[in-house]
Amino acid sequence: MAEKVLLIDDEVEFLETLSERMKLRGMDVSTAETAGNAVTALDSNEYDAIVLDLQMPDMNGIDMLKVIKKSHPEMQVILLTGQATLEAGIQAMKLGAMDFMEKPADIESLTEKIRKAQAKKMVIVEKKTADKVHDILQTRGW
Amino acid sequence: MTQTLDTREGLQFFGRVSASVSHEIKNVFAVINEAAGLIEDLTVMAERGIPLQPDRLKGVANSIQGQIRRGDTIIKNMNAFAHSTDETVREVNFVEILDLTRALAARLADMRQIRLILGDCEPVSQLANPFDLMQLLHSSILAAIDSMDADDTLVLSVKPVNGGASFSLSVPGKDAPLKNDHVFSSTLQTMNVTVTVDENLRTTELFLPAQDATD
């Protein structure tokens, strides 16, 4: 199954080229140039992974990560930034980011991380479903 | 401008500009990296029998050339900024230094979705410490940005006044962006700069008096 990915970055040429390369690798890719567009896309679509720039004009990546995790706690977020600092990396991981990569990134490493993100999300969703079924079985007294 | 500005503040200013510039260069490299990678992907596909589309290759080549031009401008600005520390005082073209400071602050403004543009400027050159002057202008721009909203435009101008020079900052459709008692008042004092607000023109003026060659 093709990995469904949302790329969020204000560099339009970067978004266009990276998304084309990821599509060539069989992924289903959407893009957002602003945090506002990203929120809209998140509300109307399901994604396996999000690749997020740390610095956006309308919201910084850390705040965006908080917004994503609040509304979609199971979402796997990979931060991709030109300004990779240890401090930002630690903060992002504490907030639940799956990984933190520095630009320019190696596409094969990024692809590998996205595949892991999809697998991780599937495990979380399956566990949630199993828990829900277990709860129903416990409370209905069948 | 007989005194020089505080060293620590100067270093912080240098660091802030360098960090912003290096981040911009990283973005340029990121786009070039993906464009070169795309050419590689298309080549691998061609080896597997999928025809290469000349227009697609042309587009990617144009993208790389555009990013190289962008990177070259960033590096030229950084180079001019670095050379601002060469001499303590020299004859400075104020229009050029205002435009250079604008360019160096542009990314920080972009992050706030604010446009920085050069308005009407009259030729003016005088003796000044170029690094201190850029620090003053950069601080003024950042302070102005702090009082502005997304989608606003900050217009920067300079003209000769009474043997010195007056830099002006305005935001079309809004009040003057800086007030007299602003946080960098110590910088203004050290550089003997006076700030006035013209309520009618909705403009903040920074007046830098002519400096004596013996200073």
Interface residues (C-beta under 8 A of the other chain):
Chain A: E11 E13 F14 T17 L18 E20 R21 L24 Q55 P57 D58 G82 Q83 K103 P104 A105 I107
Chain B: A19 H23 K26 N27 F29 A30 V31 I32 N33 E34 A35 G37 L38 D41 M45 V60 S63 G66 Q67 D110 M111 R112 Q113 A150
